């Protein structure tokens, strides 16, 4: 009895396919190339940042009324823009040391006018809460930071000539999928020691880690 060709093909495939499948399962996995580059999802190390935001001082006394007679006793609350930069190093995944520099242009009452602030000094930041993404990488962190350093004001004799600036507060930092970049937002409470003026700064920031 002669079997049809289709039956012969079906029988041949039924015999070959299990053998081929077994051969595929038994094949060892390809070894990883040790020369292939491996990247961290989030870079740590030397970094530079840029920040720009809003700064207000609760009072602006007049340091030298003889030099600034139109300013009177003071200008009251001031409002202005603050721009800053940081350069530092991640000591650990949770602790960073930086040097900051900032400048601000603010204005108070019409009679008091506008003035500028400049300050430089160290900045210490510690992260303490983190949220991970679906791949187990810390993407969003809450941190606290503190900074302080000498401060200079212009024009001379309005708010003063020099002072000392202290500031600190909480912030959020999000590490983007561009592994060198992070973006953040900080809300600082500042204090000018000689002027005895309290300030509040709300500052978005971007950071690049090398």
Order of alpha helices (4+ residues) and beta strands (2+ residues): alpha-beta-beta-beta-beta-beta-beta-beta-beta
